[in-house]
Amino acid sequence: MKLPEWLEDGFKFPFPGWKIQLLAFVFLLGLNIGQCMMICNK
């Protein structure tokens, strides 16, 4: 699985921003899993 460019940039540079990007990535991932579970339960 290839990471999005904005996420890769966050890992390349040790700026505080990468933590925010990581949180956003995990949040979006959780959101997608939640939607899938809702669809599967119907």
C-alpha positions, 0 to 999 in steps of 0.5 A: 500500500502506497502512502499519500504524498502529503503523508510521505512528506510528513514522515520525511521531515521531523516537523510537528505537522507529521503528528497531525497528518498521522492523526488525520490519516488514522481518523480517515481510516477509522471513518472508512472502516466505520462506513464499511461496517455500517454497509455490511450490517444492513 
